[in-house]
Amino acid sequence: MKVAYYPGCASHGIAKDVDIATQLIAKDLDLELMEVDDWNCCGGGFMDDKSEEIHVALNLRNLEKVKEMGFNKMATPCSVCLNSHRIASDKYEKNPELKENVDKRLKNADIEYDNSVDSEHFIWTLIRDVGIDNIKKHVKKPLKGIKIGTYYGCQLLRPYEVMGFESPFKPTSVMDLVAATGATPVSFPLKSACCGFPLMGSNPPVGLKMADNILGNARNNGAEMLVHPCSLCHLQLDVTQLKIKDQFKQDWTLPVLYITQLIGLSFGYTPGELGIGKITTEYLKERGFT
Amino acid sequence: MEEKEITVNIKKYNENDGAFWKSYKVKADRYTQMTEVLRRIKTEQDPSLSYRASCHMAVCGSCAMKINGVPSLACKTMAFKATDEKNEINLESMDYYKEVRDLIPDIDTFYDRMYKALPGLAADEEVIAGKAEQRMLPEEQKEVWQFQGCIYCGLCVSACPSVKEDEKFLGPAAHAKGYRYIADDRDTKKEERINTLMDSAWRCTSCYMCYEVCPQDVQPVIAIKKTKSYLNDYRGPETDVIAMARKHDNAILELINDTGKIKESSLYLKTFGLGEAIKDSVNMLRSGKIKYAFTKDNDVKNINEIKKIMGDKK
């Protein structure tokens, strides 16, 4: 099955391992990821604070490219990109004044778009199109006995009226995928609280504290690792983890994985092949997964 | 009408005993609101049960609490819908606020934040003196209408992750109220309001929790985003938070305008400067992540499209 794929800036940058792992497991699952032609940054989480018109128009440019490629939907591994595109489509449909102004901007750039393309998260594709049972069939190394904190974050779930895939208060997608790998999913109270990444450009001390809260809360509820569904959560919880450790003088780290990295491990790929960082790789070695 | 017995588990609290859970069995039907369930428990089983409820129609905002962990109004929640597969419902006082007794928290901090946002129209003196009249156009009313629906229930503040960590963040409700007057042309304190709210707005994570829990669909996060959009013209007190937000935002805008994409490494340098970037590079080296800091993605080929989208409309 061919899937239009929008990687987003982060997964083509410092969160490159999100893209690496997603591409690998997609191949195993017979998903041919077709990268959206000449895609641009969606401006998720900040462009709508500058200009709603520009934000919507930038996102619709991407969706128009998807349409040109012959698809009626695209999948992204990043919750912020997902949220951005879905909110843009929603506003374009519901706000005629905004639509008029967005159309002017698109016309300026010779783009015509009919709002016919849907955006979804790659984990929605995994659950809806591939199916949990099918994923289970590809598991070669069940991750038996590992307790994984299942983190959802904010942008994947809220606002529910726009995101619409699962309950914003009782989500199950990440849990179901973790269970499919043979690992034990661990729910924790802060599973859908913000990781603090959006504050890193204006109020980093509080942003880091929020990340520390998530990691600590998962750990206190029995998680030995944490899995999440977002390229920007990856920057905050995985890439920034040593900074958080120093800042709050913690004597522990919590290994963090993007969801497709965990699935990749269960499919038999090595941490190296999945681009997994040192903290997590070392922990996996300790637990006998190399 | 079919009645069913449900189990209501309530997290009770008093100063002497601290917090403890107590269960009650109550008969309810499909039209029984949770406020009615609480009334039955209090009048028929446990006169000591303390909770607030007044209008029973989602207007007064008194009965805010956590129902099965979800910040909700008890009156807006039907008992049958809230029960789980075991026919049970869990009730707790809202998060964040100081507990007073059972389901009653002390929400003074909510009001304090609200008052900082000057929650009332500052009309022109001529208007107050009855010498002039101010009118509002329907388009203007449309912009403020949604944000003025706040019923002061306190749910958004209780659920907000920033409020918990940041005293200087005024919280979702105060921002909705504040923006409601910023966008109201009859108001004479627009500048003062923006000066109060700008720093606070950049302490919001845009996590949409307030949007989700608000029983009146006020969407406070949208009011915060709209307030942030005044940053370019803002000339009020320049706090550290505002200064960093400016740097960060300008850097992102420049990157998107020039390349169509965000390159985190350049963004990081422009926002935090070389010193901080070097410090963080050491951590990235330690965690084996540094190789990705130099990942180079293609620029958008048709960058003129991006420039035209972002430029002035014709």
Interface residues (C-beta under 8 A of the other chain):
Chain A: C9 A10 H12 G13 I14 A15 K16 D17 D38 W39 N40 C41 G43 G45 F46 M47 D48 D49 K50 S51 E53 I54 A57 L58 R61 N101 K104 R105 L106 N108 A109 D110 I111 C154 Q155 R158 P159 Y160 P168 F169 P189 A193 C194 G196 F197 P198 L199 G201 S202 N203 P204 V206 G207 K209 M210 N213 L235 D238 V239 T240 Q241 L242 K243 D246 G275 G277 K278 I279 T281
Chain B: G69 V70 P161 S162 E165 D166 W202 R203 T205 S206 C207 Y208 M209 Y211 E212 Q219 K225 K228 S229 L231 V241 I242 M244 A245 H248 D249 I252 L253 L255 I256 G260 K261 I262 K263 E264 S265 T271 D280 N283 M284 R286 S287 G288 K289 Y292 A293 T295 D297 V300 K301 N302 N304 E305 I306 K308 I309 M310 G311 K313 K314
